[in-house]
Amino acid sequence: MNLTDLKQVLDERSHDAVEQAAHRVRLRGVRARVLARRRRRIAAWATVGVAAMAAVVVAVPGTRPDVPPTPAVSPSSTPTVEGFPEYANGARVVAARSVPLSTRRVEVTVVPTTLELVIFTRCDGVDEDITVERTVRVDGQLVTEGSCHDGSLRPHDWAGLGVTVGQPATVVLTVTGVYRAGDAGEMAVPVPERGEIGLAIGERMPFDRFPLPPRPAGTLTPLTQTDLPAGCSEALCQNAIILRSDPQDPTRPVSRELTWPTLTSIDMVSQTPGLLRVRVAGVQVAVGEWWDYRATGTAMYGDTDGQWKSDFDLDLRRGDRVVVEVVPEHVTGAWQVVLIPATSIGG
């Protein structure tokens, strides 16, 4: 497996079950892998299931101020707005719209009170062998393109897109094509009459105000039973570097000095809601976020292709002595971060 293949697998597994991800990867082939790389360079994607409120990976340093780790408690039933949960991924939906897929375009305008915004998308009701391609634009500027699915997107520079607090901003999702997969590959087909597309804008909330689900009774899911996005574990990837939470104090930062191996990916998982900030040589390269107790794994691409240099101005070389630090926030249970060297993944 080469690096581009791996990145597509990471993207797919962060919002689908493993079996579904493998199926879609086989069907979309080279075309989808190229789109995945393009999407990553355009925006910091967080392809998570909106209904599941799964973990988020943010490829830029966070800007939210620290707040006391005293989360609110969610109501017994989660209200929805145009088919979207009102609260998801640390944000509250403030504007949303859903239309039939055959309309091919859905538009939402919002007057933001903050630039900590999240875009949510929905594409429902189509057959499993159908892939809907779409673009998302903010005030006319392309933010991302690729396959349409239920997920969320956090552009890291809303100001750079021309969005200003107190001024209307318009987000548009446009269907650009529909493809049916078969034995001979993908073939363009007309837009189905059935199906629905949706678009929503959410404003990020302080952690202590976000309505988290109640903590489950009994023992939380052991991390040994969780599935990391790359399918890598201490047993399967002998060279994996694993940083784990302090059993006595999961909020304590954990660091390790190591000889840099060049990474394929960084995999993260947490038993509880909270954040994990991953810093390499003092530079934050990833933030994992969790808003429930599902212990869902999430991943961040590594530095194998030199992308860290352009994204973070971090130019590491194999053999450098480097300190890796994980700084947890708000977590109340076990977590782990797995650094997967390129040599851990077979070709």
C-alpha positions in Angstrom: 0.0 0.0 0.0 1.4 3.4 -1.0 0.9 6.7 0.9 -1.9 7.9 -1.3 -3.8 4.6 -0.9 -3.4 4.9 2.9 -4.7 8.4 3.0 -7.9 7.4 1.2 -8.4 4.5 3.5 -8.0 6.9 6.5 -10.5 9.3 5.0 -13.1 6.5 4.4 -12.7 4.8 7.7 -13.2 7.9 9.7 -16.9 8.1 8.6 -17.9 4.5 7.7 -17.7 1.0 9.1 -14.6 -0.9 8.1 -16.5 -3.1 5.7 -18.2 -0.2 4.0 -14.9 1.7 3.7 -13.1 -1.2 2.1 -16.0 -1.7 -0.4 -16.0 2.0 -1.4 -12.2 2.2 -1.7 -12.3 -0.7 -4.2 -15.1 0.9 -6.2 -13.8 4.4 -6.4 -10.2 3.5 -7.3 -7.6 5.9 -8.5 -10.1 8.7 -9.1 -11.2 8.9 -5.5 -7.7 8.7 -4.2 -6.6 11.7 -6.2 -9.6 13.6 -5.0 -8.8 12.7 -1.4 -5.4 14.3 -1.6 -6.8 17.4 -3.2 -9.5 17.7 -0.5 -6.9 17.5 2.3 -4.9 20.4 0.8 -7.9 22.5 0.4 -9.5 22.1 3.9 -9.1 20.3 7.2 -11.6 17.5 6.7 -13.3 15.8 9.6 -15.3 13.1 7.8 -17.3 11.9 10.7 -20.8 10.5 11.0 -23.0 13.4 12.1 -25.5 11.2 13.9 -22.8 9.4 15.7 -21.0 12.6 16.7 -17.7 10.7 16.3 -14.1 11.9 16.7 -12.7 14.8 14.7 -9.2 15.4 13.4 -8.1 19.0 12.9 -4.9 19.6 11.1 -4.4 23.1 12.5 -3.7 24.5 15.9 -6.8 25.1 17.9 -7.9 28.6 18.8 -10.5 28.0 21.4 -9.6 29.3 24.9 -9.3 26.7 27.6 -12.5 26.3 29.7 -13.1 24.3 32.9 -13.8 20.6 32.2 -17.4 20.6 33.4 -19.5 19.6 30.4 -23.3 20.1 30.2 -25.6 17.0 30.1 -27.5 16.4 26.9 -31.3 16.0 26.9 -32.8 12.5 26.7 -33.6 13.0 23.0 -31.4 14.9 20.6 -33.4 17.6 18.6 -32.8 17.9 14.9 -32.7 20.7 12.4 -33.5 19.8 8.8 -32.4 16.2 9.6 -29.2 17.3 11.3 -28.6 16.8 15.1 -28.8 20.3 16.6 -25.6 19.5 18.5 -22.7 17.7 16.9 -18.9 17.7 17.0 -18.7 20.5 19.5 -21.0 22.8 17.5 -24.7 23.9 17.5 -26.5 24.1 14.2 -27.6 27.7 13.5 -28.8 27.4 9.9 -29.7 24.3 7.8 -31.6 23.3 4.7 -32.4 20.0 3.0 -33.7 19.5 -0.6 -34.3 16.6 -3.0 -31.1 15.2 -4.6 -32.6 16.0 -8.0 -32.5 19.7 -7.2 -28.6 19.3 -7.4 -28.0 22.4 -5.2 -28.6 23.5 -1.7 -27.7 26.9 -0.2 -27.5 28.2 3.3 -26.8 31.8 4.4 -25.8 32.6 8.0 -24.7 35.7 9.9 -21.9 34.3 12.1 -21.3 35.5 15.6 -17.9 33.7 15.5 -15.4 32.3 13.0 -15.3 29.0 14.8 -17.7 27.4 12.3 -18.5 23.9 11.1 -20.1 22.8 7.9 -22.3 19.7 8.0 -23.4 17.8 4.9 -25.9 15.0 4.3 -26.5 12.8 1.3 -29.2 10.2 2.0 -31.5 7.8 0.3 -29.3 6.6 -2.7 -28.4 3.0 -3.5 -25.1 1.7 -2.1 -23.5 1.4 -5.6 -24.2 5.1 -6.3 -21.5 7.7 -5.6 -22.6 11.3 -5.6 -19.9 13.9 -6.3 -20.2 17.4 -5.0 -18.4 20.7 -4.4 -18.8 22.9 -1.3 -18.2 26.7 -1.8 -18.1 29.5 0.7 -19.1 32.9 -0.8 -18.1 31.4 -4.2 -14.7 30.1 -3.1 -14.1 26.3 -3.5 -13.6 24.7 -0.1 -13.7 21.1 -0.9 -14.8 18.6 -3.6 -15.3 14.9 -3.8 -17.9 12.3 -2.8 -20.9 13.4 -0.9 -21.6 11.8 2.5 -22.8 12.5 6.0 -20.0 14.3 7.6 -18.5 17.6 8.8 -16.0 20.0 7.5 -14.0 22.7 9.3 -12.1 25.1 7.0 -9.2 26.4 9.0 -9.2 29.9 7.7 -12.7 31.4 7.5 -11.3 34.9 7.4 -9.2 33.9 4.4 -12.5 32.9 2.7 -13.8 36.4 3.2 -16.1 35.5 6.1 -16.6 38.2 8.7 -18.4 38.1 12.0 -21.8 40.0 11.7 -21.8 39.8 7.9 -23.9 37.3 5.8 -21.9 34.3 4.5 -23.3 31.8 2.0 -22.3 28.2 1.7 -23.4 26.2 -1.3 -23.3 22.4 -1.9 -23.6 21.6 -5.6 -23.9 18.1 -7.1 -21.4 17.8 -9.9 -22.0 14.2 -11.0 -23.4 10.8 -10.1 -21.7 7.5 -10.8 -22.8 3.9 -10.6 -20.2 1.2 -9.8 -20.2 -2.1 -11.6 -17.9 -4.9 -12.7 -16.5 -2.6 -15.5 -15.9 0.3 -13.1 -17.8 3.5 -12.6 -20.2 4.9 -15.1 -21.9 8.3 -15.1 -25.6 8.1 -14.6 -28.5 10.6 -14.4 -29.2 12.2 -10.9 -31.7 9.8 -9.2 -35.2 11.1 -8.4 -34.9 9.6 -4.9 -32.5 10.8 -2.3 -31.8 14.0 -0.4 -29.0 16.4 0.1 -28.6 18.7 3.2 -26.3 21.4 4.3 -26.0 23.0 7.8 -23.7 25.5 9.5 -22.8 25.1 13.1 -21.1 27.5 15.5 -18.5 25.9 17.9 -19.3 26.0 21.6 -17.1 26.1 24.7 -16.6 22.6 26.0 -18.5 23.1 29.2 -21.6 24.3 27.4 -21.8 21.5 24.8 -24.5 18.9 25.8 -22.5 15.7 26.1 -24.3 12.4 26.4 -24.5 10.9 29.9 -21.5 8.8 31.0 -22.4 5.1 30.5 -22.9 3.0 33.6 -20.3 0.4 34.4 -16.9 0.0 32.7 -16.0 2.0 29.6 -14.9 0.2 26.4 -11.3 -1.0 26.9 -8.9 0.5 24.4 -7.7 -3.0 23.6 -11.1 -3.5 21.9 -11.1 -0.4 19.8 -10.3 -0.3 16.1 -7.8 2.3 15.1 -8.3 3.8 11.6 -5.2 2.3 10.0 -5.9 -1.2 11.4 -2.6 -0.9 13.3 -1.9 -2.1 16.8 1.0 -3.0 19.0 0.7 -6.6 17.8 0.1 -5.9 14.1 2.7 -3.1 13.7 5.8 -4.1 15.6 7.4 -0.7 15.1 4.4 1.3 16.2 5.2 4.0 18.9 2.4 4.1 21.5 1.8 6.9 24.0 -0.8 6.1 26.6 -2.6 8.1 29.3 -1.4 8.0 32.9 -3.7 5.4 34.6 -3.8 7.6 37.7 -4.4 10.9 35.9 -5.6 10.9 32.3 -5.3 14.7 32.1 -1.5 14.6 32.6 0.5 15.4 29.4 2.6 12.5 28.2 5.8 13.0 26.2 8.6 10.8 24.8 11.9 11.6 23.1 12.6 9.3 20.2 14.6 9.0 17.0 12.4 10.2 14.3 11.3 7.3 11.9 9.1 9.3 9.4 5.4 8.6 10.0 2.7 7.2 7.8 0.0 8.3 10.2 -0.9 9.3 13.7 -3.8 7.3 15.2 -5.7 8.4 18.3 -8.5 7.1 20.4 -10.1 8.2 23.7 -12.7 6.4 26.0 -14.4 9.7 26.9 -15.2 13.2 25.5 -12.2 15.5 25.3 -9.3 16.6 23.2 -5.8 15.3 22.5 -3.3 17.8 21.2 -0.3 16.1 19.5 2.9 18.2 19.3 6.0 17.1 17.5 9.2 19.1 18.2 7.0 21.7 19.9 4.7 22.1 16.9 1.0 21.0 17.1 0.3 18.7 14.2 -3.0 17.2 15.1 -6.0 17.6 17.5 -8.2 14.6 18.1 -11.7 15.5 19.5 -14.3 13.2 21.0 -17.9 14.2 22.0 -19.2 10.8 23.2 -18.1 7.6 24.9 -17.9 5.4 21.8 -14.0 5.2 21.9 -13.9 5.9 18.1 -10.5 5.9 16.5 -9.4 8.8 14.3 -6.3 9.5 12.3 -4.0 12.3 11.0 -1.7 11.9 8.0 2.0 11.7 8.7 5.1 13.4 7.3 6.1 10.8 4.7 5.4 13.0 1.7 6.8 16.2 3.2 3.3 17.7 3.7 4.1 18.7 7.2 6.7 21.2 5.9 4.1 23.1 4.0 1.3 22.7 6.5 3.3 23.3 9.7 6.7 24.5 8.6 8.0 21.4 10.3 10.9 19.7 8.3 11.9 16.6 10.1 14.5 14.1 8.9 14.8 10.4 9.7 17.2 10.0 12.6 16.5 13.4 14.2 16.0 13.3 18.0 12.5 14.6 18.5 10.2 15.0 21.5 6.6 14.0 20.9 4.0 15.3 23.4 0.3 14.6 23.9 -1.6 17.2 25.8 -5.1 16.0 26.9 -7.9 18.4 27.7 -11.2 17.5 29.4 -10.8 13.8 29.1 -11.9 11.7 32.1 -10.8 8.2 30.9 -8.0 6.3 29.1 -6.6 7.4 25.8 -3.8 6.4 23.5 -1.9 7.9 20.5 -0.1 5.5 18.0 2.6 6.8 15.8 2.9 4.5 12.8 6.3 4.6 11.0 6.3 4.1 7.3 8.2 0.8 7.7 5.2 -0.6 9.7 3.0 -0.7 6.7 3.6 -3.3 4.1 3.7 -2.5 0.4 
